[in-house]
Amino acid sequence: MSTYYFKAILQNNGWQENTGITVNDEGIITDIFSFDPQKTPNKGNTYYGVPGFQNAHSHAFQYAMAGLAEKHEGGANPDDFWGWREAMYQLALSMNPDQMEAIATMLYAEMARHGYTNVAEFHYVHHDKNGTPYSNLSEMGSRMIAAAKTAGIGITLVPIFYQKGGFGQAPGERQRRFISPTIDSYVSLLESSREACKQYQHANIGMGIHSMRGVEPTDIAEIAKSGPQDIPFHIHVSEQLKEIEDSITYLGKRPVEWLLDHVDLNDRFHLVHATHLTDSEINGIANSKANVVICPSTEGNLGDGLFPLRKYQEQGGKWSIGTDSHVGLNPLEELRILDYGQRLISHKRNTYFSEQQKDSGMYAIQMATIAGRKAMNNFVADFFTIGQPLNACLFHTTSPLLATTSIQNLSSSIVYTTDSSMHYGTIANGKMIVNNNRHNNYDEIKQNFIKTINELKNR
């Protein structure tokens, strides 16, 4: 049993000052109580606590290529998403399971250092380098789980159904590690992945489709209907303009338009990116209660475009954030990039706003937390509550700006002004896994990561 003392914690209805939280040996909150700082002068002055951030979209292996696709030759050479994708394929084809695990472990430790306590791993590198399934179908997924366990964060493993090379096209040779040719083969992978989740008490399972172009649409509709109905369903959709053009050519409909017509969307669905939407698609997603996962740093890096957030929020749409290719890992930067993109195109400053919540910082944390948890199959809306695991991102109370900020302005000060130097630590499942901005297992994790990158020789 452990007790943590906070100068304040952020609850759904605002900041609760001088608060202690006790957890049992499993990291479950058993008590939330107020204390008198005058009687406990050595406690409760170190950090503010906000709910642990939820990273709703991750491709762990891509961390090894972060920052490496920024040399552009110009001329006829592609410098868009499709050119970047070729570099990603090369990396995906090069690594073995040990290397995959080392990269993912470093990534997850860095996520934790920035305040993420849970990740949804959108995982599609399934097979060996020749494209042959491993004897353990979820070998690579098991490595994602092992990485999360070493880093100490929760993971929702989302094994991805990837079948095609594009609308109506056979898969390419460079996609050979990703492919499940039939629904039955994908279900076998899904069930193997579900078993792998039993290796770690903080792992659970989701299901996913790579994209409308990556699986035959009739199979998407079938697996959405006949597959498990009690786990999250993730899918890339409408990220690129070319993808929409190809969908119209092949299906006669835009990707989201087709999904709305053929799949019974609800709040277990998480549409990743959904960058390019019509007004009717915006309304359809919001009315269905499906969620959108926005990855601002990656979407900006790839030149995808800006999600129509203001219109979506006006319809009551729910969204979360993810780091996708991991060119950025700070959840607060993701929230700022998302907000500022909207301000630049709307010429207004009230992006994060509703009649119920007029504090932009509080609104952003609420949305990213509650919708992000749904991506992990966690429908608990309360930030910190008895009977739930203690997951928290901690900020120094002594940082100059935060030390001089009133409690009324604290949420937005954290969202809009903090950097990693103001981040004190991270509590995941009741354990302080990052302390004074350093992961507990940092040295060993870093050593394995550097060894792996030196083997891959990709940087």
VEXDREN-2710 file (C-alpha; in Angstrom, 1 decimal):
% VEXDREN-2710
k/r/px/py/pz
1/MET/0.0/0.0/0.0
2/SER/1.3/3.5/-0.9
3/THR/0.0/7.0/-0.4
4/TYR/0.8/10.0/-2.6
5/TYR/0.3/13.6/-1.5
6/PHE/-0.6/16.3/-4.1
7/LYS/-0.7/20.0/-3.9
8/ALA/-3.8/19.6/-6.1
9/ILE/-5.3/17.0/-8.4
10/LEU/-7.5/17.7/-11.3
11/GLN/-11.0/16.2/-11.1
12/ASN/-13.8/16.4/-13.6
13/ASN/-15.3/19.4/-11.8
14/GLY/-12.0/21.2/-11.2
15/TRP/-8.9/21.2/-9.0
16/GLN/-9.0/19.6/-5.6
17/GLU/-6.3/21.1/-3.4
18/ASN/-4.2/19.3/-0.7
19/THR/-5.3/15.9/-1.6
20/GLY/-3.8/12.5/-0.8
21/ILE/-4.5/9.3/-2.8
22/THR/-3.9/5.8/-1.3
23/VAL/-3.5/2.8/-3.5
24/ASN/-3.3/-0.9/-2.7
25/ASP/-0.6/-3.3/-3.8
26/GLU/-2.4/-3.7/-7.2
27/GLY/-2.3/0.1/-7.8
28/ILE/-6.0/0.5/-7.2
29/ILE/-7.2/3.6/-5.5
30/THR/-8.6/2.8/-2.0
31/ASP/-8.9/6.3/-0.6
32/ILE/-8.9/10.0/-1.8
33/PHE/-8.7/12.4/1.1
34/SER/-7.9/16.0/2.1
35/PHE/-5.0/16.8/4.4
36/ASP/-3.8/19.9/6.2
37/PRO/-0.5/21.0/4.7
38/GLN/0.4/22.8/8.0
39/LYS/0.4/19.5/9.8
40/THR/2.3/17.6/7.0
41/PRO/4.8/20.3/6.0
42/ASN/7.1/17.8/4.1
43/LYS/4.3/16.4/2.0
44/GLY/2.0/17.7/-0.7
45/ASN/4.2/20.6/-2.0
46/THR/6.0/18.8/-4.9
47/TYR/3.5/18.2/-7.7
48/TYR/0.2/18.8/-9.3
49/GLY/-1.6/15.7/-10.7
50/VAL/-3.7/15.4/-13.8
51/PRO/-5.1/12.1/-15.1
52/GLY/-2.5/10.1/-17.1
53/PHE/-2.7/10.8/-20.8
54/GLN/-4.1/8.3/-23.2
55/ASN/-2.1/7.7/-26.4
56/ALA/-4.9/6.4/-28.7
57/HIS/-2.8/5.7/-31.8
58/SER/0.7/4.3/-32.0
59/HIS/2.9/2.5/-34.6
60/ALA/5.8/1.6/-32.2
61/PHE/8.3/0.5/-34.8
62/GLN/8.1/3.9/-36.6
63/TYR/9.9/5.5/-33.7
64/ALA/13.1/4.2/-35.1
65/MET/12.6/6.5/-38.2
66/ALA/11.4/9.6/-36.4
67/GLY/13.2/12.6/-38.0
68/LEU/14.7/10.6/-40.9
69/ALA/12.2/11.5/-43.7
70/GLU/13.0/15.2/-43.8
71/LYS/15.5/15.3/-46.7
72/HIS/13.6/16.2/-49.9
73/GLU/15.2/15.9/-53.3
74/GLY/12.7/18.0/-55.1
75/GLY/11.9/17.5/-58.8
76/ALA/9.9/14.5/-59.6
77/ASN/10.7/12.7/-56.3
78/PRO/7.7/12.3/-54.1
79/ASP/7.8/14.3/-50.8
80/ASP/4.3/13.5/-49.7
81/PHE/2.7/10.8/-47.6
82/TRP/3.2/8.2/-50.3
83/GLY/7.0/8.8/-50.5
84/TRP/7.2/8.6/-46.7
85/ARG/5.3/5.3/-46.8
86/GLU/8.1/3.7/-48.9
87/ALA/10.7/4.6/-46.3
88/MET/8.4/3.2/-43.6
89/TYR/8.0/-0.1/-45.5
90/GLN/11.8/-0.5/-45.7
91/LEU/12.1/-0.1/-41.9
92/ALA/9.2/-2.6/-41.3
93/LEU/10.9/-5.2/-43.5
94/SER/14.2/-4.9/-41.6
95/MET/13.6/-5.7/-38.0
96/ASN/13.4/-9.0/-36.0
97/PRO/11.2/-9.5/-32.9
98/ASP/14.0/-8.6/-30.4
99/GLN/14.6/-5.4/-32.3
100/MET/10.9/-4.6/-32.4
101/GLU/10.7/-5.1/-28.6
102/ALA/13.7/-2.9/-27.9
103/ILE/12.3/0.0/-30.0
104/ALA/8.9/-0.3/-28.5
105/THR/10.3/-0.4/-25.0
106/MET/12.3/2.8/-25.5
107/LEU/9.2/4.5/-27.1
108/TYR/6.9/3.5/-24.3
109/ALA/9.4/4.7/-21.7
110/GLU/9.6/8.0/-23.5
111/MET/5.8/8.2/-23.6
112/ALA/5.7/7.6/-19.9
113/ARG/8.3/10.4/-19.4
114/HIS/5.9/12.8/-21.2
115/GLY/2.9/11.7/-19.1
116/TYR/1.2/8.9/-21.1
117/THR/0.1/6.0/-19.0
118/ASN/-1.8/4.0/-21.7
119/VAL/-1.3/3.3/-25.3
120/ALA/-3.4/1.8/-28.1
121/GLU/-0.9/0.0/-30.3
122/PHE/-2.2/-0.1/-33.9
123/HIS/-0.1/-3.1/-34.7
124/TYR/0.3/-4.5/-38.2
125/VAL/3.9/-5.9/-38.5
126/HIS/2.8/-9.5/-37.9
127/HIS/4.9/-12.0/-39.8
128/ASP/8.6/-12.8/-40.3
129/LYS/10.7/-11.0/-42.9
130/ASN/9.6/-13.4/-45.6
131/GLY/6.0/-12.8/-44.9
132/THR/5.5/-16.2/-43.3
133/PRO/3.4/-16.2/-40.1
134/TYR/5.4/-17.1/-37.0
135/SER/4.5/-20.3/-35.2
136/ASN/3.1/-18.0/-32.5
137/LEU/0.8/-15.9/-34.7
138/SER/1.1/-13.0/-32.2
139/GLU/4.8/-13.1/-31.8
140/MET/5.3/-9.5/-32.7
141/GLY/2.2/-8.4/-30.7
142/SER/3.6/-10.3/-27.7
143/ARG/6.7/-8.1/-28.0
144/MET/4.6/-5.0/-27.8
145/ILE/3.1/-6.3/-24.6
146/ALA/6.5/-7.2/-23.2
147/ALA/7.7/-3.7/-24.0
148/ALA/4.7/-2.1/-22.3
149/LYS/5.4/-4.3/-19.2
150/THR/9.0/-3.3/-19.0
151/ALA/8.1/0.4/-19.4
152/GLY/5.3/0.0/-16.9
153/ILE/2.4/1.5/-18.9
154/GLY/-0.9/0.0/-19.9
155/ILE/-1.4/-1.3/-23.5
156/THR/-4.4/-2.0/-25.6
157/LEU/-3.0/-4.3/-28.4
158/VAL/-4.9/-3.6/-31.6
159/PRO/-3.9/-6.3/-34.1
160/ILE/-4.7/-4.9/-37.5
161/PHE/-6.5/-6.6/-40.4
162/TYR/-4.4/-5.7/-43.5
163/GLN/-5.4/-7.5/-46.7
164/LYS/-5.0/-5.3/-49.8
165/GLY/-2.4/-3.1/-51.4
166/GLY/-5.1/-0.5/-52.3
167/PHE/-8.7/-0.4/-53.4
168/GLY/-9.2/-3.6/-55.5
169/GLN/-5.4/-4.3/-55.6
170/ALA/-3.4/-7.3/-54.4
171/PRO/-1.0/-6.5/-51.6
172/GLY/2.5/-5.4/-52.6
173/GLU/5.6/-7.4/-51.9
174/ARG/6.8/-4.7/-49.4
175/GLN/3.6/-5.2/-47.4
176/ARG/4.2/-9.0/-46.9
177/ARG/4.7/-8.8/-43.2
178/PHE/1.3/-7.2/-42.7
179/ILE/-1.1/-9.4/-44.5
180/SER/-4.1/-11.5/-43.3
181/PRO/-5.7/-12.7/-46.6
182/THR/-9.1/-13.7/-45.2
183/ILE/-11.4/-12.9/-42.3
184/ASP/-10.7/-16.3/-40.8
185/SER/-6.9/-15.7/-40.8
186/TYR/-7.5/-12.3/-39.1
187/VAL/-9.7/-13.9/-36.5
188/SER/-7.0/-16.4/-35.7
189/LEU/-4.5/-13.6/-35.3
190/LEU/-7.0/-11.7/-33.1
191/GLU/-7.6/-14.7/-30.8
192/SER/-3.8/-15.3/-30.6
193/SER/-3.3/-11.7/-29.6
194/ARG/-6.0/-11.9/-27.0
195/GLU/-4.2/-14.8/-25.4
196/ALA/-0.9/-12.8/-25.5
197/CYS/-2.6/-10.1/-23.5
198/LYS/-2.8/-12.5/-20.6
199/GLN/1.0/-12.2/-20.2
200/TYR/0.5/-8.8/-18.6
201/GLN/-2.2/-7.7/-16.2
202/HIS/-2.3/-4.2/-17.7
203/ALA/-2.8/-5.4/-21.3
204/ASN/-6.1/-5.8/-23.1
205/ILE/-7.3/-6.4/-26.7
206/GLY/-8.8/-4.3/-29.4
207/MET/-9.5/-5.0/-33.1
208/GLY/-8.8/-2.9/-36.1
209/ILE/-8.9/-2.5/-39.9
210/HIS/-5.9/-0.8/-41.5
211/SER/-8.0/1.3/-43.8
212/MET/-10.7/1.3/-46.3
213/ARG/-8.1/0.7/-49.0
214/GLY/-6.3/-2.0/-46.9
215/VAL/-9.3/-4.5/-46.6
216/GLU/-12.0/-5.3/-49.1
217/PRO/-15.0/-3.2/-48.0
218/THR/-17.4/-6.2/-47.8
219/ASP/-15.0/-7.8/-45.4
220/ILE/-14.9/-4.6/-43.3
221/ALA/-18.7/-4.7/-43.0
222/GLU/-18.7/-8.4/-42.1
223/ILE/-16.0/-8.3/-39.4
224/ALA/-17.6/-5.2/-37.9
225/LYS/-20.8/-7.1/-37.7
226/SER/-19.6/-10.6/-36.8
227/GLY/-16.5/-9.8/-34.8
228/PRO/-16.4/-9.2/-31.0
229/GLN/-18.8/-6.4/-30.0
230/ASP/-17.3/-5.6/-26.6
231/ILE/-13.8/-4.3/-27.6
232/PRO/-12.7/-1.1/-29.4
233/PHE/-12.6/-1.0/-33.2
234/HIS/-9.9/1.2/-34.7
235/ILE/-9.5/2.1/-38.4
236/HIS/-7.5/4.7/-40.4
237/VAL/-9.8/6.7/-42.6
238/SER/-9.8/9.7/-44.9
239/GLU/-6.2/10.7/-44.1
240/GLN/-5.2/11.5/-47.7
241/LEU/-7.0/13.2/-50.6
242/LYS/-5.8/10.5/-53.0
243/GLU/-7.4/7.9/-50.7
244/ILE/-10.7/9.6/-51.0
245/GLU/-10.4/9.9/-54.8
246/ASP/-9.6/6.2/-55.1
247/SER/-12.5/5.3/-52.8
248/ILE/-14.9/7.3/-55.0
249/THR/-13.6/5.6/-58.1
250/TYR/-13.8/2.1/-56.5
251/LEU/-16.9/2.4/-54.3
252/GLY/-18.7/5.4/-55.7
253/LYS/-18.5/6.9/-52.2
254/ARG/-16.1/8.6/-49.9
255/PRO/-14.6/6.4/-47.2
256/VAL/-16.5/7.8/-44.2
257/GLU/-19.7/8.1/-46.3
258/TRP/-19.4/4.3/-47.1
259/LEU/-18.8/3.4/-43.5
260/LEU/-21.8/5.4/-42.3
261/ASP/-23.9/3.5/-44.9
262/HIS/-22.6/0.0/-44.3
263/VAL/-21.3/-0.2/-40.7
264/ASP/-23.3/0.3/-37.5
265/LEU/-21.0/2.8/-35.9
266/ASN/-21.2/3.5/-32.2
267/ASP/-18.9/4.7/-29.4
268/ARG/-16.6/1.7/-29.5
269/PHE/-15.4/2.8/-33.0
270/HIS/-12.3/5.0/-33.3
271/LEU/-11.8/6.6/-36.7
272/VAL/-8.1/7.6/-36.9
273/HIS/-7.3/10.9/-38.7
274/ALA/-10.6/11.4/-40.6
275/THR/-8.8/14.5/-41.9
276/HIS/-10.9/15.2/-44.9
277/LEU/-14.7/15.2/-44.2
278/THR/-17.8/16.7/-45.7
279/ASP/-20.4/18.4/-43.5
280/SER/-22.7/15.3/-43.8
281/GLU/-19.8/13.0/-42.7
282/ILE/-19.0/15.2/-39.7
283/ASN/-22.7/15.1/-38.7
284/GLY/-22.8/11.3/-39.3
285/ILE/-19.8/10.5/-37.1
286/ALA/-21.0/12.8/-34.3
287/ASN/-24.5/11.4/-34.4
288/SER/-23.3/7.8/-34.4
289/LYS/-21.3/8.5/-31.2
290/ALA/-18.1/7.1/-32.9
291/ASN/-14.9/8.8/-31.9
292/VAL/-12.1/10.4/-33.9
293/VAL/-8.4/9.9/-33.1
294/ILE/-6.4/13.0/-34.1
295/CYS/-2.6/12.8/-34.4
296/PRO/-1.6/16.4/-34.8
297/SER/2.2/16.2/-34.9
298/THR/2.2/13.3/-37.4
299/GLU/-0.5/14.7/-39.5
300/GLY/1.4/18.0/-39.7
301/ASN/4.6/16.2/-40.4
302/LEU/3.1/14.2/-43.3
303/GLY/1.2/17.2/-44.7
304/ASP/-2.1/15.4/-44.3
305/GLY/-4.3/18.5/-43.6
306/LEU/-6.3/19.8/-40.7
307/PHE/-9.2/17.9/-39.2
308/PRO/-12.4/20.1/-39.2
309/LEU/-12.5/20.2/-35.4
310/ARG/-14.7/23.2/-34.8
311/LYS/-17.5/21.9/-36.9
312/TYR/-17.2/18.5/-35.4
313/GLN/-17.3/19.8/-31.8
314/GLU/-20.3/22.0/-32.7
315/GLN/-22.1/18.7/-33.4
316/GLY/-21.0/17.2/-30.1
317/GLY/-18.3/15.0/-31.6
318/LYS/-15.8/13.3/-29.3
319/TRP/-12.0/13.0/-30.0
320/SER/-8.8/11.8/-28.6
321/ILE/-5.1/12.2/-29.5
322/GLY/-2.3/9.8/-30.6
323/THR/1.3/10.1/-31.6
324/ASP/1.2/7.8/-34.6
325/SER/4.7/7.9/-36.1
326/HIS/6.1/9.5/-32.9
327/VAL/7.8/12.5/-34.5
328/GLY/6.3/14.1/-31.4
329/LEU/5.7/12.6/-28.0
330/ASN/4.4/15.3/-25.7
331/PRO/0.6/15.2/-25.2
332/LEU/0.5/18.9/-24.4
333/GLU/2.2/19.7/-27.7
334/GLU/-0.4/17.5/-29.5
335/LEU/-3.2/19.5/-27.9
336/ARG/-1.5/22.8/-28.8
337/ILE/-0.8/21.9/-32.4
338/LEU/-4.4/20.8/-32.8
339/ASP/-5.8/24.0/-31.2
340/TYR/-3.5/26.4/-33.1
341/GLY/-4.2/24.8/-36.5
342/GLN/-7.9/25.5/-35.9
343/ARG/-7.2/29.1/-34.8
344/LEU/-5.1/29.7/-37.9
345/ILE/-7.9/28.7/-40.3
346/SER/-10.8/30.0/-38.3
347/HIS/-9.2/33.3/-37.1
348/LYS/-10.9/32.6/-33.8
349/ARG/-9.4/31.5/-30.4
350/ASN/-12.1/29.5/-28.8
351/THR/-11.3/26.1/-30.3
352/TYR/-11.7/24.2/-27.1
353/PHE/-15.0/25.5/-25.9
354/SER/-18.5/24.4/-25.0
355/GLU/-21.4/25.9/-23.1
356/GLN/-20.6/23.5/-20.3
357/GLN/-16.8/24.0/-20.2
358/LYS/-15.4/27.4/-21.1
359/ASP/-11.9/26.8/-19.8
360/SER/-9.8/25.7/-22.9
361/GLY/-7.2/23.8/-21.0
362/MET/-9.8/21.9/-18.9
363/TYR/-11.8/21.1/-22.0
364/ALA/-8.8/19.7/-23.8
365/ILE/-7.8/17.5/-20.9
366/GLN/-11.4/16.2/-20.5
367/MET/-11.8/15.3/-24.1
368/ALA/-8.4/13.7/-24.6
369/THR/-8.9/11.7/-21.3
370/ILE/-12.4/10.5/-21.6
371/ALA/-12.5/9.7/-25.4
372/GLY/-8.9/8.4/-25.1
373/ARG/-9.9/5.9/-22.4
374/LYS/-12.7/4.6/-24.6
375/ALA/-10.0/3.8/-27.2
376/MET/-8.6/1.5/-24.5
377/ASN/-12.0/0.0/-23.7
378/ASN/-12.2/2.0/-20.5
379/PHE/-15.5/3.8/-20.1
380/VAL/-14.8/5.3/-16.7
381/ALA/-15.3/9.1/-17.1
382/ASP/-14.1/10.2/-13.6
383/PHE/-10.5/11.3/-13.6
384/PHE/-9.5/9.8/-10.2
385/THR/-11.9/7.6/-8.4
386/ILE/-11.9/4.8/-5.7
387/GLY/-11.8/1.4/-7.2
388/GLN/-9.8/2.4/-10.3
389/PRO/-6.1/2.3/-11.0
390/LEU/-4.1/5.4/-10.1
391/ASN/-2.7/6.9/-13.4
392/ALA/-1.4/10.4/-13.2
393/CYS/0.9/12.9/-14.9
394/LEU/2.7/15.1/-12.4
395/PHE/3.9/18.6/-12.8
396/HIS/6.4/20.5/-10.7
397/THR/4.8/23.0/-8.4
398/THR/8.0/25.0/-8.3
399/SER/8.2/25.8/-12.0
400/PRO/8.1/29.6/-12.1
401/LEU/4.9/29.9/-14.1
402/LEU/3.0/27.2/-12.3
403/ALA/4.3/28.4/-8.9
404/THR/2.7/31.8/-9.5
405/THR/-0.5/30.6/-11.1
406/SER/-3.9/30.6/-9.4
407/ILE/-5.8/27.4/-9.2
408/GLN/-8.4/28.9/-11.5
409/ASN/-5.8/29.3/-14.3
410/LEU/-3.8/26.2/-13.7
411/SER/-5.4/23.8/-16.3
412/SER/-4.8/26.2/-19.2
413/SER/-1.3/27.1/-17.9
414/ILE/-0.4/23.4/-17.9
415/VAL/-1.8/22.8/-21.4
416/TYR/-0.5/26.0/-23.1
417/THR/2.8/26.8/-21.4
418/THR/4.5/23.7/-20.0
419/ASP/7.4/21.8/-21.5
420/SER/9.0/18.5/-20.5
421/SER/11.2/20.3/-17.9
422/MET/8.1/21.1/-15.9
423/HIS/7.0/17.5/-15.9
424/TYR/7.9/15.9/-12.6
425/GLY/6.9/12.3/-13.1
426/THR/4.3/9.7/-14.0
427/ILE/2.4/7.3/-11.9
428/ALA/1.0/4.2/-13.8
429/ASN/-1.1/1.7/-12.1
430/GLY/-0.1/3.0/-8.7
431/LYS/3.6/3.0/-9.3
432/MET/5.9/6.0/-9.8
433/ILE/7.5/4.8/-13.1
434/VAL/9.0/8.2/-13.9
435/ASN/10.6/10.2/-11.1
436/ASN/12.1/13.6/-11.5
437/ASN/11.6/13.3/-15.3
438/ARG/13.6/10.1/-15.5
439/HIS/12.2/6.6/-16.2
440/ASN/13.1/4.1/-13.5
441/ASN/14.5/1.6/-16.1
442/TYR/16.0/4.2/-18.3
443/ASP/19.6/3.0/-18.5
444/GLU/18.9/-0.6/-19.4
445/ILE/16.1/0.4/-21.9
446/LYS/18.4/3.0/-23.6
447/GLN/21.3/0.6/-23.9
448/ASN/19.1/-2.0/-25.6
449/PHE/17.6/0.6/-27.9
450/ILE/21.1/2.0/-29.0
451/LYS/22.3/-1.6/-29.6
452/THR/19.2/-2.2/-31.8
453/ILE/19.6/1.0/-33.8
454/ASN/23.3/0.2/-34.4
455/GLU/22.3/-3.2/-35.7
456/LEU/19.7/-1.8/-38.0
457/LYS/22.0/1.0/-39.3
458/ASN/19.0/3.0/-40.4
459/ARG/19.8/6.3/-38.6
END
